[in-house]
Amino acid sequence: MLRRSLLIVAGGALALTLAACGSSDSGTTAAAPAGQTQASGAAGANRGPAASGTVAQVGGSTIEVQNQTDGQVTVNFSGSTTFTDRVAATLADVTTGSCVVVNGTGTPVAAKSVQISAPVNGACNGGFGGGGGMRPQNGSGSAAPRPSGTNNPGRGGFGGAFGKVTAVSGTGFTVEQDNRQTGATTSVQVTVDATTTYTKSQSADASALKVGECVTATGKADDTGAVTAQTISISQAGANGCTTGFGGNRGQNGGGNG
């Protein structure tokens, strides 16, 4: 009788051990998809264009885009793709309510270059982490990454101003600059002279695509890496060519203005 009781106890312990192992295996199996989901989410959270760089070839509904990080990427466009082109401008294009990114030094800011665009839903969005302006560009299209060597203004290193223009004069203008981290709004005085350069974004179409120009495309990439573009921003190459500033972010959805 004692032997039988011992066998029952031993069998019960074995069953509990097996159940515990089964629960552990089940938990591990369940955790794997969760981990995959988190990884996917993290990848999806990366901001950046699906393709950015220099136009190497233009076809009927495709372009080949090259940069040093990704090599060559095929970008497909259609009638639903939105195009913007960055063209030369003047101080007259800086108007009250327009959005600007100013690259300059000092206080007030002595502007070296001014990038102008229209507000979106009344706001100058898609800027750096700490500000309410757009991203400065270096020949890579509208709302492109900051130029090489330019620090992130959200961390206090950007020389210039970014935000909405509140007043304009013959010698400069005032920018209302928001800081997303602190919630503070400041007025920044900007002065210009004969050496200040200006560019502005304007609506365009596929005919604006030219070999040697710079583009930033947002959209999704398929299994081959080809991008179906939702938006394509075009600009002229700078002194250093088309400086994208991003790593390999292609295949992400959106991100062109963010």
C-alpha positions, 0 to 999 in steps of 0.5 A: 500500500505504501509503495502504491502511494509513493508511485502516485505521489511520484506520478503526480510530481512528474505530471506537474513537471511536464505541465510546467515545461509545457507552459514554459514552451507555450509561453516561449512560442507565444512570445516570439510573435510578440517580439516580431511585432515589436521589431516590426513596429520599431522598424516602422517607427523609423522616420525617413524617406523610402528612397532619397538621392540622385536621379540616375535614370528617368523612365515613363513611370519610374526613376532610378535613385542612387545614394551611397548607402542604398545603392540604386533604388527603383521608384515607381510613380503614377497619377496619384503621386504628389510632386513638389519642386524646390526652385530659386526664390527671393525675399519677396517670396517670404510672406507673413504666414509662410514657413521658413528654415533659415541657415545662419548665425548670430543674434539676430540671425544673419541668414545665409540661406532661406527655405520657404514653403507653404504651411500645412493645415495652418502649421509649419510641421515636420521639423526637427525633434525640438522645433516646429519648422521644416527640415533644412535641405541640402539638395535633397528635396522638400522636407529633407534631412538637415545638411551635413554638418548641421546639428539638430536644433531640437538639441540646441545646436542648429544655427538659424531659425525655423517656423512661421513668418510673422512679419517681413521688412526690407532687411529681414523678417521675424519667425515664430519658432515653437519648441515641441519639447518645452512648449515655448514659443519665441520670436526670432529676428532674421536679417538678410543681405545680398549674399542670402540665397532663397529657395521655395517649394512649389507643386510640380509633376513628373515632367520636373524629374531630370537626371542629376537632380535630387529627390526624396520619395515616400511610400512603400517598398516591395519584396524587390526593394522597388518603391511605390511613391506617394510623394516625390520631392525634387530639388537641385544638387548642392555643392556636395551633391545630393546629401540625404543624411539618412541611413538605409531607411527605404521601405518605410511608409511615409516619412517624407515630411516628418 
